[in-house]
């Protein structure tokens, strides 16, 4: 099962993410089951980790932050994130995100 789905009719990208807050740096860490694991350099208090996650995705996909929202899991580590109108080249960005994972990183 893939960690992302793209619905071309709705022009919506849905990501399944596993978040590790309080990391030293914000980065892609690898696969975590059917999710992509991201380390976030912000604490999980006062929505700081969620804001840092949205900022990371905003920079990675080069989209306005208003296009990115946490659909489910705002208070947990497992999050479903929706990105509206991800634009051309979304497959390339997803591939580059997965390739940024360290080698042998399944369930990192």
C-alpha positions, 0 to 999 in steps of 0.5 A, spaced: 500 500 500 502 506 498 503 512 502 500 517 498 493 517 493 492 522 488 485 524 485 485 527 479 478 529 478 478 533 485 485 535 484 487 532 491 493 529 493 492 525 500 498 523 504 499 518 510 504 520 514 507 518 521 510 524 525 516 524 530 516 531 533 522 533 537 527 531 532 534 534 531 532 536 524 526 536 520 527 531 514 524 525 511 526 519 515 523 513 511 517 508 510 513 506 517 508 501 514 503 504 510 506 511 511 512 516 510 515 517 516 517 525 517 522 527 523 519 534 525 524 539 529 518 542 533 515 540 540 508 537 539 505 542 544 501 548 542 500 545 535 508 547 533 509 540 530 503 541 526 505 548 523 512 545 522 509 539 518 505 544 514 511 549 513 515 543 511 510 540 506 509 547 503 516 548 502 517 541 499 511 541 494 512 549 493 505 550 494 501 556 498 500 553 505 493 554 504 493 548 500 495 544 505 491 541 511 491 536 516 485 532 515 485 527 521 490 526 526 492 533 528 493 530 535 497 524 534 503 521 530 499 518 524 496 524 520 492 524 514 494 530 510 490 533 504 494 537 499 489 541 494 491 542 487 498 540 487 500 542 480 504 539 475 510 535 477 507 532 483 509 525 481 516 527 481 516 531 487 513 524 491 518 520 488 524 525 490 521 525 497 521 517 497 528 518 494 530 522 500 529 517 505 535 513 508 537 506 505 533 501 508 529 505 512 522 501 512 519 502 519 525 507 521 
